[in-house]
């Protein structure tokens, strides 16, 4: 994993049907330490704004942390 990427900020939310609830704002490292729950979504760490998406899944977040 690339150390610099682990400190980028993401917003984590849980999606249930059409409803989305915010979990919190955290670093990529903290987000990857959360349990592997399929309903968790993460904002793209490369985007300038964190709110409103687009959202990525855990596999995409792990790939980001490794590049």
Secondary structure, DSSP 8 states (H G I E B T S, - for coil): --HHHHTSEEEEEEEETTEEEEEEEEEHHHHHHS---TTEEEE-TTSS--TT--EE-HHHHHHHHH-
